[in-house]
Amino acid sequence: MTSSLLAIKNLSGGYGDLLVIRSVSLSVLSGRAISITGRNGVGKTTLMRLISGSLPCSSGELKFLGSNIVRSGAHKRFSTGMSYAPQENIVFDDLTVEENLTIHYRDSSLDRYNALFEKFPRLNERLAQRAGTLSGGEKKLLSFSRVIAEPTQLVLLDEPTEGVQSENMYLMGQVINEEKSKGRGFLIVDQNLTFLEAFTDTIHLIDHGEQIFQTEGNKFRTEIESLIAI
């Protein structure tokens, strides 16, 4: 049985006096993946920062598990069950891969990553390596694995496939579908429509900070591409 995780109504916000996101509304249910796409610079990352608590909201409603979190900070949102993998500054470069995976836990066990190491063995091979020496795609896999392993109900992913090889994108899609089957919800920003079609239940197209199109199901690439080209 699905239940509401995230409910957003007429959410607006930006940077100081600069309003970037205007009256966005969407919802995420348990076991569902909602995707957001659009051209570069249209406000997708700003929206994710507003939802995660990295930026303050100017107006609108933001509810998580039925509670109003519009004034809650990022730490509070995480502690109540919301994980966030940002587009940038995704790893601690001076720490090892292992330290990146365990720094936010009281114990240093890697058992929670066993299934992810099977899919992404390169991470397991590089546990002792400084994260700053990884390639951009490997950093994305490290960030993705860390957030997937967190015991949360909702996962926010901002451009998780930048620099990631196609075979690993496929595996990331597999992981998302596996986690959906356990009841987790996902809100994902990405421009790779092939990747999004692997798991998306509803997709929203954003332009100039506003929703201009949405559709249900996972067969949307041709339609979305034609709208982006306009």
N, C-alpha and C positions, 0 to 999 in steps of 0.2 A: 504493500500500500504506500502510495506516494504522499508526501507531506510537504508543506511550504517551508523552504529554508530561507530564501531571500526574496523580499518584496520591495521594489523601488517604484516610487510614483513621483513624477515631475521633478526629478533630481537635477539640480543645476549647481555649477561651481566652476572654479578656475584658479587663477593666480592673482591674488589681490583684487584690483578693480577689473581685471581682464576676465570676462565670463567666457569660458570655453565650451562647457557642456550646458545644454539648454533643454530642460523639461524631458529628460529621458525616463522612460518607464519600462520595467521588465521584471520578470520573476524567475526564480530557479526552484524547482521541486527536487526532492530527494530522488536519486536514481536517474537524473536527467542532466544533459549537457546543453548549455546555452552558449552560442558563439556570437562574437561581435567581429565584424570585419569592415574594411574601408580603406581608402587611400592613406598614404602617409600624411601626418599632420592634421588629421580631422578631429582629434580629441579622444581617440580610443584609450590611450594610456592615461590621460587625465581622468577619464571615467573610472578606470580601474583604481587609480589613486584615491578618488573620492569614496569608492566603495570599501577599499581596504583601510581607510582612515589615515592615509598618508597626506591627504589634503582635506581641509575643512569644506563642508558643503555650504553653499550660499542659501539654498532653499530646497524644499521637497521633503519627501518621506523616505526613510531607509530603515527597513525592519529586517532583523535576522532572528530566526526562530521565534517570531512573534513579538520580539522586543524592539523598541525604538533605539537604534544605535547611532543616529545621525550626529550626536555629540560625543560619541565614544571614540577613544583613540585606537591606534592600530594594535597596541598590546592587548587591550581589552577585547577587541574583536577576535584576536587569535585565541585568547584564553577561553572564549565561549564557543570556539569551534570553527573559525574561519582561517584558512591558510592562504598565503599570498606569495607567488613567485613573480617578482617585478621584471620588467624588460631589461633594466640596467642595474649595475652593482649587485649582481646576482650571487656572487661568492665572496668569501674573505680570501683575497689573493695571498696574504702572508701565512695563512694556515694551510695545513695539509688537507688532502681530500678527506681523510678520515676525521680530522678535526672539524671540518665543515659539516660532516654528517652527524657528528655527536655533540657539538658544542652546546646545543640547546636542550640536552637531556641530562638528567642527574647521573645516569650511568653511561658508560662508553661502549655498550654492546652494539654490535653491528648486525645482530640477528634480524632486526626489523627490516633490513635491506636485502635479505637473502634472495627473495624473488626478483627484486630489481637487479641484483648483481647477475642473475642468470640471464636477464635480457640485455644488460649493459655491462658485460664482463670487463670492459676497459676501466671502469671506475674501480672495480675490485683490484685490478692489476696496479693501479696508481694510488693506492691508499696513502703511501708514504710521500707522495709527490706534492709539492706546493701547488695549490689550486691556481695561482697566478700564472703558472707555466703551461696550463692546459690550453688547448685551442678554444675558440669561441663556442664551437658546437659541443665540445666536451664540458665546458662550463654550464651550458644550458642543460645538459643531461644530469649534471651534478645538482643543479638547482631543482630540476624536475623531480629527481629521485628523492631529494630531501623533503620536498613539500608533499609528495605522494605518501611518504612513510609517516608523516605526522598524523596523529589520531584526531582528525577533524572531520566535520560533516560537509563542509563546503570548501572547494579549492578554486582559487583565482589564479589563472595563468596568463601572463601578458607576453605575447610573442614567444612562446616556448620553442619554436622550431628554427629561429634565426641561426644559421650556420650549421644546423644539424643535418647529417646525411640522410638520404631518403629511406634507407633501410631502418635507421633508428627512429625516424618519424613514424614509420609503420608500427614499430614496437611501442612507441609512446601512445599511439592510438589504441593498440591492444590493451595497454595498462589502463587507460581511461575507461574503456568499455568494461574491463574487469572490475574496476572500482565502482562504476555505475551500478553494476549488478549487485554490489554490496549495499547500495542505498546512498552512496555519496553523490553530491551534486557538484557540477562544474560550471564555471563561467570563464570562457576562454577567448582571448583576443588573439587573432592570427590572420595573416594575409594569404596563407597557403590553403586554398579552398579544397584541394585534394585531401590534405590532412584533416580538415574540418569535417568533410563528408563522411569520414570513417566512424564518427561517433555523435554528430550533432543532432539534437532533437528540434531546436529552433535556432534560426540565425537572424541577427539584426545587422542591417547595413547603416553605418553612420557617415554623415557628411556634414562638415562645418558644425560639429557638435550636436547635431540633431539626428534623430532616427528618421530615415527616409524610406525604409522598406524592411519587412520581415516576412519570413515564411517558415512553415513547419516542414519537418522531414529532412532527409539527408541527400536530396538530389536538387541542388540549387546552383551548382557551379556556373552553368551557362547563363542563367538568369542574372546572377550576381555580377558576372564578368561584363555582361552587356550594360548593366546599370553603372558600374564603375567607369566604363569607357565613355559615358555620356559627358 
